[in-house]
Every structure is written in C-alpha cells, then in structure tokens.
Amino acid sequence: MSKRTSMFNNVRTEGAILPAELLQRLVSGDTTLEGLKPTDYHLSPSERLNEAATRAWNRMTGIWKTY
C-alpha cells in the first residue's frame, strides 16, 4: 500500500480535468483564479457562492422529484 502525500485525503484526482494543483490553489485562496467571485455568476457582490449553489441545487432537486 502506498503512502499518500496529498493534502486531500478524501479527493482522488485522475487525469487533468481537476488536477491536484488546481485544488491546492483553491484551498490557498489564490486570487488569480477566475470564476470565484459572485459577480462572475451574475450575483450581487455580497451574495455567497455556496448559498447560491445550495439554492440552485434545492430548486433543481425539487423539480426532479416533481418530474
């Protein structure tokens, strides 16, 4: 069994779609990454991305159940 050297114990990356380097940049708060601001998603600057994502998920889950 190999020893894991990654700081992500619960995430296993395969290929280049979601490389470990990108995850490390996200965790470190790299401000040069695009697409991490509320305005990038047409939200108000004070709105939190995780709250908007949760609202969208809950809405779509309800629509799926109705379907």
C-alpha positions in Angstrom: 0.0 0.0 0.0 1.5 3.4 -0.9 1.7 6.3 1.4 -0.4 9.3 0.3 1.4 12.6 0.1 -1.5 14.7 -0.9 -3.1 17.2 1.4 -6.5 15.9 0.2 -7.4 12.7 2.0 -10.9 12.4 0.6 -10.3 13.5 -3.0 -8.6 11.3 -5.6 -7.8 13.1 -8.9 -7.5 11.3 -12.2 -6.2 12.8 -15.4 -6.2 16.6 -16.0 -9.8 17.6 -15.6 -9.4 18.5 -11.9 -5.7 18.5 -11.2 -4.4 18.5 -7.6 -2.6 21.8 -8.4 -5.9 23.5 -9.0 -7.3 22.1 -5.7 -4.3 23.4 -3.9 -4.8 26.9 -5.5 -8.4 26.9 -4.4 -7.6 25.9 -0.8 -4.8 28.5 -0.6 -7.2 31.3 -1.8 -5.4 32.1 -5.0 -7.0 35.4 -6.2 -5.7 34.9 -9.7 -8.2 32.1 -10.4 -11.2 33.2 -12.5 -14.8 32.3 -11.8 -14.6 32.5 -8.0 -16.4 35.8 -7.5 -20.2 36.2 -7.1 -20.2 38.7 -10.0 -18.8 36.0 -12.3 -22.2 34.3 -11.9 -24.3 37.5 -12.2 -24.9 37.6 -8.4 -24.7 40.6 -6.2 -21.2 41.2 -4.8 -22.4 40.5 -1.2 -24.0 37.2 -2.1 -22.1 34.0 -1.2 -21.4 31.5 -4.0 -22.1 28.4 -1.7 -25.5 29.8 -0.8 -26.4 30.4 -4.4 -25.3 26.9 -5.3 -27.3 25.4 -2.5 -30.4 27.3 -3.6 -30.0 26.1 -7.2 -29.4 22.5 -6.0 -32.5 22.6 -3.8 -34.6 24.1 -6.6 -33.4 21.5 -9.2 -33.9 18.6 -6.7 -37.5 19.7 -6.2 -38.0 19.9 -10.0 -36.5 16.5 -10.5 -38.8 15.0 -7.8 -41.8 16.6 -9.5 -40.7 15.2 -12.9 
